Amino acid sequence: MSADDTSEPADVIAAAVLEVPGVAALHGGTFGEVGTYLPGRRVAGVRTDETGTDVHVTVYYDAVVADVAERVRKAVGSITGTKVDVTIADVVPAGSKALDSA
């Protein structure tokens, strides 16, 4: 992500989600259907509209899923001020690099 990317709300949300302990990566969905389309690129795993935000993530196996989801909700909610739905789309072993399925 370049410095210019941070001006887009989806980029700010993505950066905040990736800082949450237990989150390995954002997840674009089985067919890459979860994302925000921006000029010339896409932010996988984040979908926003005026009613709320959907965030799809991959978490580490040793993380407590409910805790990770709640931390993601709080992190994103503090940015958007709207309802946040979190989907745990995949689980990977601790320490491994998660690959976005998009």
C-alpha positions in Angstrom: 0.0 0.0 0.0 1.5 3.4 -1.0 1.1 6.5 1.1 -1.6 7.8 -1.2 -3.8 4.8 -0.5 -4.5 5.8 3.0 -6.9 8.5 1.9 -9.5 5.9 0.9 -11.8 4.7 3.7 -11.4 1.0 2.6 -7.6 1.3 2.9 -7.9 2.9 6.4 -10.2 0.1 7.5 -7.9 -2.6 6.0 -4.9 -1.2 7.8 -6.8 -1.2 11.1 -8.0 -4.7 10.6 -4.5 -6.0 9.8 -3.3 -4.5 13.1 -5.7 -6.6 15.2 -3.9 -9.4 17.0 -4.9 -12.8 15.7 -5.7 -11.5 12.2 -3.5 -13.2 9.6 -5.0 -11.5 6.5 -8.0 -10.0 4.8 -10.0 -12.6 2.8 -11.6 -11.8 -0.5 -14.1 -14.6 -0.4 -14.3 -17.8 -2.2 -14.7 -16.2 -5.6 -13.2 -12.8 -4.7 -16.6 -11.3 -4.2 -15.8 -9.4 -1.0 -13.9 -6.2 -1.7 -14.0 -2.5 -2.4 -13.2 -1.5 -6.0 -11.2 1.6 -6.4 -9.7 3.2 -9.5 -7.2 0.6 -10.8 -7.2 -1.7 -7.8 -9.3 -3.5 -5.3 -9.2 -3.8 -1.4 -10.0 -7.4 -0.8 -11.9 -8.3 2.3 -13.6 -4.9 3.0 -17.0 -3.9 1.7 -18.6 -0.7 2.8 -21.8 1.2 2.2 -24.0 3.7 4.1 -25.5 1.0 6.3 -22.4 -0.7 7.5 -19.1 -2.5 6.8 -18.4 -6.2 6.0 -15.0 -7.4 6.9 -13.8 -10.9 6.0 -10.6 -12.2 7.6 -8.3 -15.1 8.0 -7.2 -15.7 11.6 -4.5 -17.7 13.2 -5.4 -21.2 14.5 -4.3 -20.3 18.1 -6.5 -17.2 18.2 -9.8 -17.1 20.1 -12.1 -16.4 17.1 -14.8 -14.6 19.1 -12.2 -12.3 20.6 -10.6 -11.5 17.3 -14.0 -10.8 15.7 -14.9 -8.4 18.6 -11.6 -6.6 18.3 -12.1 -6.2 14.5 -15.6 -4.8 15.2 -14.3 -2.3 17.7 -11.4 -1.2 15.4 -13.6 -0.8 12.4 -16.5 0.7 14.3 -14.3 3.4 15.7 -13.4 4.4 12.1 -16.8 4.1 10.5 -19.3 4.7 13.3 -21.6 2.2 11.6 -22.5 -1.5 12.1 -19.6 -3.9 11.4 -20.2 -7.5 10.3 -17.1 -9.8 10.6 -16.7 -13.1 8.8 -14.0 -15.5 9.8 -13.4 -16.9 6.4 -10.3 -19.1 7.0 -7.9 -20.3 9.7 -4.2 -20.8 9.2 -1.4 -22.2 11.5 0.2 -19.6 13.8 3.3 -18.1 12.2 2.3 -19.0 8.7 1.7 -16.5 6.0 -2.0 -16.3 5.0 -2.8 -16.0 1.3 -5.7 -13.9 0.2 -8.1 -16.2 -1.7 -9.1 -13.3 -4.0 
